[in-house]
Amino acid sequence: MSPPIHSLDIELEPADNERLAVLCGQFDQNLRQLEERLGVEINSRGNRFRIIGDESPVQHAGDILQGLYAETAQGTLTAEKIHLYLRENGDGDGWQRAETPGNIVIRTPHGTIMPRGVNQNHYLQNILANDLNFGIGPAGTGKTYLAVACAVQALEQEKVSRLVLVRPAVEAGERLGFLPGDMSQKVDPYLRPLYDALYEMLGIDRVAKLIERNVIEVAPLAFMRGRSLNDAFIILDEGQNTTVEQMKMFLTRIGFGSTAVVTGDITQIDLPKATQSGLRQVIDVLKNQDGISFTFFASHDVVRHPLVQRIITAYDSYDRSTPGRD
């Protein structure tokens, strides 16, 4: 026997036609997005809406609809904004928002940054509490972006005197020697995600000045050998593409008064097949050491387009079901 169908009628106030048009979207595309994500049917006439489906999703969809209508007072709604709002307020897929009182807030010159979900909040707590931190998981979970945000906040609060942002210069099929330009031009494409986050939080002009003064240093991993980094916030991005020797070398660069964050995705290793990933090994080597945190992200933590989450889940399922795959 199928469960009874429930319906909920809500009336959105104030009845503002412009805001209602923003809420529904062109040809009701926003309502269709909500229907797909929440598993309900939504019908509208003016500022009156009827939601049809199972009891719990219907009640939840009513709360979401009213919350999104409140958001329209601040401007337009895009598919991305709706996606992120659903992620932060529960989207019927087992994801729940972190309790507001425990949320970490990161403050940068160009705005505040808040975690989107329990795992991101836990990640930020770890970074603020430990000298060495690992953020491991798929693309789109905010590992690098949040680490850069913590670094910028630490610099602004004068908890560190400089930022050191590092990446191994290894990508899928590419090698530096085959790229045009001098060493700086060869390395820049690999470091672009770090630059983008810095530009957003500090502004392009200020980032350029801080790099010129060497307050911000962005460099390939090979340039770290033989150095000791004191009073710095150090981020190693794409850590899955370090060898065992490179990972050990990087970790032993950490000096007094420094915080280090290593991010990576062990499912996207671009090293030669016979080469072991330093990130994969370090999980076993350091997992029980004090002052070191590991935060593991999964597909449900992805805050990009919902299709990205489904792609990652599909690849994970394929890898588990295919004999001979790691």
One Martini backbone bead per residue (centre of mass of N, CA, C, O) as a GRO file, in nm:
protein
  326
    1MET     BB    1   0.093   0.038   0.026
    2SER     BB    2   0.074   0.355  -0.035
    3PRO     BB    3   0.139   0.650   0.067
    4PRO     BB    4   0.007   0.930   0.148
    5ILE     BB    5  -0.088   1.228   0.012
    6HIS     BB    6   0.036   1.550   0.050
    7SER     BB    7  -0.056   1.894   0.138
    8LEU     BB    8   0.056   2.246   0.097
    9ASP     BB    9  -0.045   2.574   0.191
   10ILE     BB   10   0.100   2.885   0.083
   11GLU     BB   11   0.166   3.236   0.176
   12LEU     BB   12   0.341   3.500   0.042
   13GLU     BB   13   0.508   3.758   0.226
   14PRO     BB   14   0.489   3.988   0.036
   15ALA     BB   15   0.301   4.067  -0.257
   16ASP     BB   16   0.560   4.047  -0.489
   17ASN     BB   17   0.603   4.019  -0.820
   18GLU     BB   18   0.911   4.038  -0.853
   19ARG     BB   19   0.987   3.827  -0.634
   20LEU     BB   20   0.819   3.594  -0.752
   21ALA     BB   21   0.972   3.580  -1.020
   22VAL     BB   22   1.245   3.512  -0.893
   23LEU     BB   23   1.162   3.253  -0.749
   24CYS     BB   24   1.057   3.093  -1.008
   25GLY     BB   25   1.151   3.185  -1.270
   26GLN     BB   26   1.203   3.105  -1.579
   27PHE     BB   27   0.957   2.895  -1.642
   28ASP     BB   28   0.990   2.775  -1.344
   29GLN     BB   29   1.291   2.667  -1.290
   30ASN     BB   30   1.317   2.682  -0.979
   31LEU     BB   31   1.084   2.490  -0.911
   32ARG     BB   32   1.202   2.245  -1.062
   33GLN     BB   33   1.455   2.224  -0.889
   34LEU     BB   34   1.305   2.169  -0.624
   35GLU     BB   35   1.152   1.918  -0.709
   36GLU     BB   36   1.400   1.740  -0.770
   37ARG     BB   37   1.545   1.768  -0.485
   38LEU     BB   38   1.265   1.715  -0.293
   39GLY     BB   39   1.025   1.538  -0.412
   40VAL     BB   40   0.807   1.742  -0.542
   41GLU     BB   41   0.513   1.940  -0.593
   42ILE     BB   42   0.475   2.270  -0.756
   43ASN     BB   43   0.221   2.515  -0.722
   44SER     BB   44   0.115   2.832  -0.878
   45ARG     BB   45  -0.061   3.150  -0.762
   46GLY     BB   46   0.104   3.392  -0.727
   47ASN     BB   47   0.139   3.380  -0.365
   48ARG     BB   48   0.037   3.082  -0.411
   49PHE     BB   49   0.114   2.756  -0.273
   50ARG     BB   50   0.140   2.406  -0.375
   51ILE     BB   51   0.239   2.111  -0.198
   52ILE     BB   52   0.329   1.778  -0.320
   53GLY     BB   53   0.352   1.476  -0.112
   54ASP     BB   54   0.528   1.379   0.122
   55GLU     BB   55   0.520   1.494   0.432
   56SER     BB   56   0.818   1.577   0.492
   57PRO     BB   57   0.896   1.713   0.217
   58VAL     BB   58   0.668   1.922   0.226
   59GLN     BB   59   0.753   2.074   0.480
   60HIS     BB   60   1.038   2.140   0.383
   61ALA     BB   61   0.958   2.294   0.122
   62GLY     BB   62   0.813   2.521   0.267
   63ASP     BB   63   1.062   2.634   0.412
   64ILE     BB   64   1.234   2.682   0.160
   65LEU     BB   65   1.044   2.876   0.011
   66GLN     BB   66   1.043   3.095   0.232
   67GLY     BB   67   1.348   3.138   0.240
   68LEU     BB   68   1.382   3.222  -0.061
   69TYR     BB   69   1.195   3.465  -0.050
   70ALA     BB   70   1.374   3.622   0.146
   71GLU     BB   71   1.620   3.632  -0.056
   72THR     BB   72   1.485   3.823  -0.276
   73ALA     BB   73   1.545   4.094  -0.121
   74GLN     BB   74   1.865   4.076  -0.229
   75GLY     BB   75   1.776   3.943  -0.511
   76THR     BB   76   1.870   3.718  -0.714
   77LEU     BB   77   1.823   3.382  -0.843
   78THR     BB   78   2.028   3.114  -0.877
   79ALA     BB   79   2.117   2.795  -0.918
   80GLU     BB   80   2.353   2.820  -0.718
   81LYS     BB   81   2.202   2.948  -0.478
   82ILE     BB   82   1.999   2.718  -0.443
   83HIS     BB   83   2.199   2.493  -0.398
   84LEU     BB   84   2.334   2.618  -0.142
   85TYR     BB   85   2.076   2.645   0.025
   86LEU     BB   86   2.017   2.345   0.034
   87ARG     BB   87   2.285   2.259   0.169
   88GLU     BB   88   2.237   2.448   0.432
   89ASN     BB   89   1.910   2.325   0.473
   90GLY     BB   90   1.859   2.084   0.328
   91ASP     BB   91   1.787   1.822   0.051
   92GLY     BB   92   1.692   1.518   0.120
   93ASP     BB   93   2.015   1.369   0.130
   94GLY     BB   94   2.132   1.365   0.444
   95TRP     BB   95   2.177   1.665   0.475
   96GLN     BB   96   2.306   1.887   0.734
   97ARG     BB   97   2.323   2.153   0.907
   98ALA     BB   98   2.500   2.331   1.097
   99GLU     BB   99   2.514   2.456   1.392
  100THR     BB  100   2.522   2.786   1.440
  101PRO     BB  101   2.677   2.827   1.719
  102GLY     BB  102   2.937   2.640   1.593
  103ASN     BB  103   3.022   2.829   1.382
  104ILE     BB  104   3.263   2.928   1.171
  105VAL     BB  105   3.422   3.252   1.117
  106ILE     BB  106   3.568   3.404   0.836
  107ARG     BB  107   3.780   3.694   0.801
  108THR     BB  108   3.794   3.922   0.534
  109PRO     BB  109   3.829   4.210   0.353
  110HIS     BB  110   3.585   4.082   0.142
  111GLY     BB  111   3.464   3.907   0.382
  112THR     BB  112   3.272   3.644   0.487
  113ILE     BB  113   3.326   3.294   0.592
  114MET     BB  114   3.126   3.003   0.573
  115PRO     BB  115   3.028   2.704   0.637
  116ARG     BB  116   2.907   2.415   0.433
  117GLY     BB  117   2.871   2.234   0.684
  118VAL     BB  118   2.995   2.011   0.906
  119ASN     BB  119   3.275   1.943   0.775
  120GLN     BB  120   3.375   2.229   0.730
  121ASN     BB  121   3.363   2.311   1.027
  122HIS     BB  122   3.562   2.096   1.125
  123TYR     BB  123   3.800   2.190   0.952
  124LEU     BB  124   3.828   2.473   1.078
  125GLN     BB  125   3.874   2.382   1.367
  126ASN     BB  126   4.135   2.229   1.308
  127ILE     BB  127   4.306   2.464   1.195
  128LEU     BB  128   4.277   2.644   1.462
  129ALA     BB  129   4.403   2.394   1.661
  130ASN     BB  130   4.637   2.316   1.453
  131ASP     BB  131   4.954   2.285   1.291
  132LEU     BB  132   4.848   2.017   1.135
  133ASN     BB  133   4.666   1.967   0.821
  134PHE     BB  134   4.413   1.754   0.661
  135GLY     BB  135   4.249   1.769   0.334
  136ILE     BB  136   4.034   1.502   0.218
  137GLY     BB  137   3.904   1.499  -0.120
  138PRO     BB  138   3.702   1.606  -0.342
  139ALA     BB  139   3.602   1.809  -0.559
  140GLY     BB  140   3.415   2.086  -0.421
  141THR     BB  141   3.469   2.098  -0.080
  142GLY     BB  142   3.677   2.350   0.009
  143LYS     BB  143   3.973   2.298   0.095
  144THR     BB  144   4.138   2.537  -0.029
  145TYR     BB  145   3.963   2.784   0.026
  146LEU     BB  146   3.960   2.758   0.341
  147ALA     BB  147   4.263   2.767   0.380
  148VAL     BB  148   4.303   3.051   0.261
  149ALA     BB  149   4.115   3.195   0.457
  150CYS     BB  150   4.282   3.130   0.713
  151ALA     BB  151   4.540   3.267   0.613
  152VAL     BB  152   4.428   3.553   0.579
  153GLN     BB  153   4.335   3.591   0.870
  154ALA     BB  154   4.612   3.548   1.004
  155LEU     BB  155   4.744   3.790   0.863
  156GLU     BB  156   4.545   4.015   0.957
  157GLN     BB  157   4.601   3.925   1.275
  158GLU     BB  158   4.916   3.867   1.308
  159LYS     BB  159   4.990   3.548   1.342
  160VAL     BB  160   5.142   3.600   1.076
  161SER     BB  161   5.392   3.713   0.825
  162ARG     BB  162   5.317   3.476   0.611
  163LEU     BB  163   5.256   3.323   0.290
  164VAL     BB  164   5.265   2.971   0.178
  165LEU     BB  165   5.212   2.852  -0.154
  166VAL     BB  166   5.179   2.507  -0.262
  167ARG     BB  167   5.280   2.307  -0.559
  168PRO     BB  168   5.288   2.050  -0.755
  169ALA     BB  169   5.436   2.015  -1.088
  170VAL     BB  170   5.172   1.809  -1.148
  171GLU     BB  171   4.997   1.682  -1.431
  172ALA     BB  172   4.798   1.556  -1.665
  173GLY     BB  173   5.060   1.487  -1.891
  174GLU     BB  174   5.238   1.717  -1.779
  175ARG     BB  175   5.538   1.923  -1.838
  176LEU     BB  176   5.735   2.189  -1.793
  177GLY     BB  177   5.933   2.158  -2.047
  178PHE     BB  178   5.668   2.188  -2.257
  179LEU     BB  179   5.632   2.471  -2.165
  180PRO     BB  180   5.607   2.791  -2.207
  181GLY     BB  181   5.854   2.985  -2.089
  182ASP     BB  182   5.936   3.059  -1.795
  183MET     BB  183   5.918   2.948  -1.480
  184SER     BB  184   5.684   3.131  -1.392
  185GLN     BB  185   5.500   3.063  -1.640
  186LYS     BB  186   5.492   2.754  -1.588
  187VAL     BB  187   5.368   2.763  -1.286
  188ASP     BB  188   5.103   2.938  -1.276
  189PRO     BB  189   4.880   2.732  -1.370
  190TYR     BB  190   4.907   2.552  -1.104
  191LEU     BB  191   4.830   2.823  -0.909
  192ARG     BB  192   4.550   2.949  -0.982
  193PRO     BB  193   4.356   2.870  -0.744
  194LEU     BB  194   4.512   3.042  -0.535
  195TYR     BB  195   4.486   3.315  -0.668
  196ASP     BB  196   4.176   3.331  -0.681
  197ALA     BB  197   4.130   3.331  -0.374
  198LEU     BB  198   4.299   3.582  -0.310
  199TYR     BB  199   4.148   3.786  -0.489
  200GLU     BB  200   3.873   3.758  -0.342
  201MET     BB  201   3.989   3.838  -0.040
  202LEU     BB  202   4.206   4.096  -0.130
  203GLY     BB  203   4.273   4.155  -0.410
  204ILE     BB  204   4.473   4.216  -0.672
  205ASP     BB  205   4.654   4.452  -0.576
  206ARG     BB  206   4.732   4.338  -0.296
  207VAL     BB  207   4.857   4.076  -0.389
  208ALA     BB  208   5.082   4.201  -0.560
  209LYS     BB  209   5.219   4.351  -0.322
  210LEU     BB  210   5.269   4.100  -0.138
  211ILE     BB  211   5.444   3.951  -0.343
  212GLU     BB  212   5.659   4.173  -0.379
  213ARG     BB  213   5.722   4.156  -0.049
  214ASN     BB  214   5.697   3.841   0.036
  215VAL     BB  215   5.430   3.774   0.202
  216ILE     BB  216   5.359   3.625  -0.062
  217GLU     BB  217   5.416   3.281  -0.153
  218VAL     BB  218   5.435   3.125  -0.478
  219ALA     BB  219   5.519   2.772  -0.515
  220PRO     BB  220   5.689   2.513  -0.589
  221LEU     BB  221   5.788   2.239  -0.415
  222ALA     BB  222   6.095   2.233  -0.499
  223PHE     BB  223   6.153   2.520  -0.343
  224MET     BB  224   6.157   2.392  -0.032
  225ARG     BB  225   6.427   2.294  -0.021
  226GLY     BB  226   6.618   2.380   0.272
  227ARG     BB  227   6.387   2.499   0.441
  228SER     BB  228   6.256   2.728   0.706
  229LEU     BB  229   5.919   2.792   0.832
  230ASN     BB  230   5.845   3.077   1.001
  231ASP     BB  231   5.572   3.246   1.075
  232ALA     BB  232   5.361   3.062   0.897
  233PHE     BB  233   5.129   2.998   0.629
  234ILE     BB  234   5.091   2.667   0.498
  235ILE     BB  235   5.015   2.544   0.162
  236LEU     BB  236   4.935   2.220   0.027
  237ASP     BB  237   4.843   2.151  -0.286
  238GLU     BB  238   4.790   1.861  -0.433
  239GLY     BB  239   4.917   1.618  -0.244
  240GLN     BB  240   4.883   1.356  -0.428
  241ASN     BB  241   5.148   1.470  -0.614
  242THR     BB  242   5.332   1.349  -0.406
  243THR     BB  243   5.587   1.208  -0.287
  244VAL     BB  244   5.719   1.067  -0.020
  245GLU     BB  245   5.968   1.256  -0.013
  246GLN     BB  246   5.818   1.527  -0.049
  247MET     BB  247   5.639   1.513   0.200
  248LYS     BB  248   5.863   1.500   0.407
  249MET     BB  249   6.001   1.761   0.323
  250PHE     BB  250   5.765   1.951   0.378
  251LEU     BB  251   5.703   1.882   0.683
  252THR     BB  252   6.014   1.971   0.761
  253ARG     BB  253   5.960   2.296   0.715
  254ILE     BB  254   5.827   2.340   0.977
  255GLY     BB  255   5.806   2.597   1.203
  256PHE     BB  256   5.783   2.835   1.417
  257GLY     BB  257   5.459   2.962   1.424
  258SER     BB  258   5.321   2.747   1.239
  259THR     BB  259   5.089   2.663   0.972
  260ALA     BB  260   4.956   2.359   0.818
  261VAL     BB  261   4.814   2.267   0.490
  262VAL     BB  262   4.682   1.967   0.340
  263THR     BB  263   4.569   1.898   0.012
  264GLY     BB  264   4.351   1.633  -0.138
  265ASP     BB  265   4.303   1.360  -0.395
  266ILE     BB  266   4.337   1.009  -0.400
  267THR     BB  267   4.167   0.975  -0.688
  268GLN     BB  268   4.385   1.207  -0.832
  269ILE     BB  269   4.657   1.069  -0.951
  270ASP     BB  270   4.954   1.188  -1.157
  271LEU     BB  271   5.147   0.981  -1.113
  272PRO     BB  272   5.327   0.741  -1.169
  273LYS     BB  273   5.234   0.417  -1.120
  274ALA     BB  274   5.506   0.340  -0.941
  275THR     BB  275   5.420   0.588  -0.762
  276GLN     BB  276   5.386   0.693  -0.447
  277SER     BB  277   5.177   0.863  -0.248
  278GLY     BB  278   5.227   1.079   0.012
  279LEU     BB  279   4.932   1.113   0.107
  280ARG     BB  280   4.857   0.817   0.140
  281GLN     BB  281   5.083   0.748   0.350
  282VAL     BB  282   5.039   0.972   0.578
  283ILE     BB  283   4.784   0.859   0.704
  284ASP     BB  284   4.941   0.622   0.849
  285VAL     BB  285   5.184   0.773   0.984
  286LEU     BB  286   4.994   1.031   1.137
  287LYS     BB  287   4.708   0.945   1.268
  288ASN     BB  288   4.830   0.939   1.599
  289GLN     BB  289   4.913   1.238   1.617
  290ASP     BB  290   4.968   1.509   1.784
  291GLY     BB  291   4.859   1.812   1.627
  292ILE     BB  292   4.697   1.634   1.411
  293SER     BB  293   4.475   1.662   1.131
  294PHE     BB  294   4.184   1.491   0.986
  295THR     BB  295   3.985   1.560   0.688
  296PHE     BB  296   3.705   1.392   0.543
  297PHE     BB  297   3.571   1.392   0.228
  298ALA     BB  298   3.270   1.374   0.034
  299SER     BB  299   3.029   1.388  -0.201
  300HIS     BB  300   2.818   1.534   0.004
  301ASP     BB  301   3.027   1.799   0.025
  302VAL     BB  302   2.958   1.916  -0.233
  303VAL     BB  303   2.929   2.276  -0.370
  304ARG     BB  304   2.857   2.225  -0.644
  305HIS     BB  305   2.723   2.097  -0.881
  306PRO     BB  306   2.520   1.822  -0.850
  307LEU     BB  307   2.664   1.657  -1.075
  308VAL     BB  308   2.935   1.622  -0.932
  309GLN     BB  309   2.836   1.435  -0.711
  310ARG     BB  310   2.739   1.207  -0.904
  311ILE     BB  311   3.010   1.153  -1.039
  312ILE     BB  312   3.171   1.072  -0.787
  313THR     BB  313   2.985   0.839  -0.701
  314ALA     BB  314   3.016   0.673  -0.962
  315TYR     BB  315   3.324   0.631  -0.943
  316ASP     BB  316   3.324   0.490  -0.669
  317SER     BB  317   3.148   0.251  -0.755
  318TYR     BB  318   3.328   0.151  -0.983
  319ASP     BB  319   3.588   0.099  -0.817
  320ARG     BB  320   3.452  -0.111  -0.620
  321SER     BB  321   3.343  -0.309  -0.873
  322THR     BB  322   3.643  -0.323  -0.986
  323PRO     BB  323   3.875  -0.530  -1.046
  324GLY     BB  324   4.203  -0.409  -0.954
  325ARG     BB  325   4.115  -0.158  -0.799
  326ASP     BB  326   4.181   0.105  -0.562
   0.00000   0.00000   0.00000
